[in-house]
Protein backbone atom coordinates (compact mmCIF):
# COMPACT_ATOMS: atom_id res chain seq x y z
CA UNK A 1 0.00 0.00 0.00
CA UNK A 2 0.89 3.64 -0.25
CA UNK A 3 1.61 5.89 2.67
CA UNK A 4 -1.16 8.35 3.32
CA UNK A 5 -0.02 11.91 3.63
CA UNK A 6 1.97 14.45 1.70
CA UNK A 7 5.23 12.58 1.15
CA UNK A 8 5.62 8.91 0.43
CA UNK A 9 9.33 9.51 -0.24
CA UNK A 10 10.04 10.29 3.43
CA UNK A 11 8.40 7.11 4.70
CA UNK A 12 10.55 4.41 6.28
CA UNK A 13 9.12 0.93 5.93
CA UNK A 14 10.03 -2.28 7.75
CA UNK A 15 9.42 -4.22 4.52
CA UNK A 16 12.74 -4.50 2.63
CA UNK A 17 10.84 -4.36 -0.66
CA UNK A 18 9.73 -0.81 0.21
CA UNK A 19 12.80 0.46 2.09
CA UNK A 20 16.03 -1.42 1.43
CA UNK A 21 18.07 -2.46 4.47
CA UNK A 22 20.75 0.01 3.29
CA UNK A 23 18.27 2.93 3.16
CA UNK A 24 16.79 1.82 6.49
CA UNK A 25 20.27 1.88 8.06
CA UNK A 26 20.98 5.30 6.51
CA UNK A 27 17.72 6.71 7.86
CA UNK A 28 18.79 5.91 11.42
CA UNK A 29 22.43 6.85 10.74
CA UNK A 30 21.30 10.35 9.71
CA UNK A 31 18.94 10.96 12.63
CA UNK A 32 19.15 14.39 14.26
CA UNK A 33 21.94 14.64 16.85
CA UNK A 34 19.51 15.69 19.57
CA UNK A 35 17.45 12.50 19.14
CA UNK A 36 20.17 9.83 19.20
CA UNK A 37 20.23 8.98 22.91
CA UNK A 38 16.45 9.18 23.31
CA UNK A 39 15.91 6.82 20.37
CA UNK A 40 18.58 4.43 21.68
CA UNK A 41 16.68 4.21 24.95
CA UNK A 42 13.32 3.65 23.25
CA UNK A 43 14.11 1.40 20.28
CA UNK A 44 17.10 -0.76 21.19
CA UNK A 45 17.90 -3.44 23.73
CA UNK A 46 21.13 -1.70 24.72
CA UNK A 47 21.67 -1.43 28.46
CA UNK A 48 21.50 1.99 30.08
CA UNK A 49 25.19 1.61 30.92
CA UNK A 50 26.01 1.07 27.24
CA UNK A 51 23.93 4.08 26.24
CA UNK A 52 25.55 6.22 28.95
CA UNK A 53 28.91 5.71 27.20
CA UNK A 54 27.53 7.65 24.23
CA UNK A 55 25.75 10.44 26.13
CA UNK A 56 28.79 12.69 26.48
CA UNK A 57 29.94 12.43 22.86
CA UNK A 58 29.79 15.51 20.65
CA UNK A 59 30.70 16.41 17.09
CA UNK A 60 32.48 13.68 15.17
CA UNK A 61 32.33 11.41 18.22
CA UNK A 62 28.55 11.47 18.00
CA UNK A 63 28.85 9.66 14.68
CA UNK A 64 29.88 6.53 16.63
CA UNK A 65 26.60 6.72 18.54
CA UNK A 66 24.62 7.16 15.32
CA UNK A 67 26.35 4.20 13.70
CA UNK A 68 25.64 2.01 16.73
CA UNK A 69 21.99 3.12 16.75
CA UNK A 70 21.62 2.39 13.03
CA UNK A 71 23.27 -1.01 13.46
CA UNK A 72 21.12 -2.03 16.44
CA UNK A 73 17.80 -1.10 14.83
CA UNK A 74 18.70 -2.49 11.39
CA UNK A 75 19.93 -5.77 12.93
CA UNK A 76 16.69 -6.09 14.89
CA UNK A 77 14.50 -5.52 11.81
CA UNK A 78 16.55 -7.02 8.95
CA UNK A 79 19.10 -9.25 10.70
CA UNK A 80 22.77 -8.83 11.56
CA UNK A 81 23.87 -9.76 8.03
CA UNK A 82 22.04 -6.76 6.58
CA UNK A 83 23.12 -4.37 9.32
TIBAZA-442554 format. One record per residue: x, y, z of N, C-alpha, C, O in turn; residue in three letters. Coordinates in steps of 0.2 Angstrom, whole numbers, plus 5000, padded with zeros to 4 digits. Atoms other than C-alpha are relative to their C-alpha. Example, Ala and Ser with C-alpha at 12.3 -4.5 7.8 and 13.67 -1.06 7.14 Angstrom:
# residues 2
500449945000506249785039500450065000500950055003ALA 499649944999506849955036499650055003499950115004SER 
# end
This chain:
# residues 83
500449945000500050005000500450065000501050065001UNK 499749945000500450184999500050045006499550025010UNK 500049974994500850295013499550064999499550094994UNK 500549945000499450425017500450065002500750065007UNK 499749934998500050605018500350034994500350014989UNK 499749965006501050725008500649974997500649974991UNK 499450025003502650635006500149925001500249905007UNK 499950075000502850455002500849995000501049945003UNK 499250005000504750484999500349995007500849965008UNK 499750004993505050515017499849955005500149945010UNK 500250054995504250365024500649945000500949934996UNK 499550064999505350225031499649945002499249945007UNK 500350064999504650055030500449945003501049945002UNK 499750064997505049895039500149944994500649904995UNK 500050055005504749795023500650024995500650074992UNK 499449985004506449785013499850014993500250044989UNK 500249995007505449784997499850084999499850104993UNK 500249935000504949965001500550055002500650104999UNK 499449974998506450025010500649955001500549915005UNK 499550055000508049935007500450005007500350055010UNK 499750004994509049885022500650055001500750085006UNK 499549955001510450005016499750075002499950115006UNK 500449934999509150155016499850005007499850055010UNK 500250004994508450095032500650025005500550065010UNK 499449994996510150095040500250085000500350115005UNK 499849935001510550265033499550055003499750115005UNK 500549954997508950345039500250015008500250065010UNK 499849994993509450305057500750035001500850065006UNK 499349974999511250345054500050084999500450115002UNK 500149935001510650525049499550035004499450095003UNK 500449974995509550555063500350065003500950075004UNK 499749944997509650725071500449995007500249945011UNK 499550014994511050735084499650005007499749965011UNK 500350004994509850785098499549945002499349945007UNK 500550064999508750625096500449945001500149895003UNK 499650075000510150495096499949965007499749915006UNK 500050034993510150455115499349985001499249925004UNK 500750014998508250465117499849944996499549894998UNK 500250065004508050345102500349945002500049885002UNK 499650064998509350225108499649975006499549915007UNK 500450024994508350215125499449974998499249925001UNK 500650035002506750185116500049944996499549904996UNK 500050055006507150075101500549955000500549914995UNK 499450055000508649965106499949965006499649985011UNK 499950044994509049835119500650015003500849975007UNK 499349994996510649915124499850025007499350055009UNK 500149984993510849935142500150075001500450114997UNK 500049934999510750105150500850025001501050075000UNK 499349994999512650085155500350014993500850054992UNK 499750005007513050055136499850074997500250104994UNK 500249945003512050205131500350065004500550115000UNK 499649954996512850315145500750024997500950074997UNK 499349995003514550295136499950044994500450084992UNK 500049965006513850385121499750075002499750124998UNK 500349944998512950525131500450065000500250124998UNK 499649955000514450635132500350024994500750074993UNK 499649995007515050625114499750064997499150084997UNK 500249945004514950785103500449994994500949964993UNK 499749995007515350825085500249934997499749894996UNK 499950065004516250685076500049945004499849895002UNK 500150064996516250575091499249985000499149925001UNK 500750025000514350575090499849964994499349924994UNK 500150055006514450485073500149935003499749895000UNK 500050064997514950335083499449985003499249925002UNK 500750014997513350345093499549984994499149944995UNK 500550015005512350365077500149934996499649904994UNK 499850065004513250215068499749945005499549895002UNK 500250054995512850105084499350005000499049944999UNK 500749995000511050165084499749964993499349924993UNK 500250035007510850125065500149925000499749894997UNK 499950075000511649955067499549965005499249915002UNK 500450034996510649905082499349994997499049944998UNK 500750005003508949955074500049954994499549924993UNK 500050035006509449885057500049925001499749884998UNK 499950074998510049715065499349975002499249915001UNK 500750024997508349705074499549984995499149934995UNK 500650015005507249725059500249964994499849924992UNK 499850035006508349655045500549945001500749914996UNK 499550054998509549545054500750034999500950084996UNK 499349974999511449565058500450004993500850044992UNK 499750005007511949515040499950074996500450094993UNK 500249945004511049665033500350075003500350125000UNK 499849944996511649785047500750024998501050065001UNK 
# end
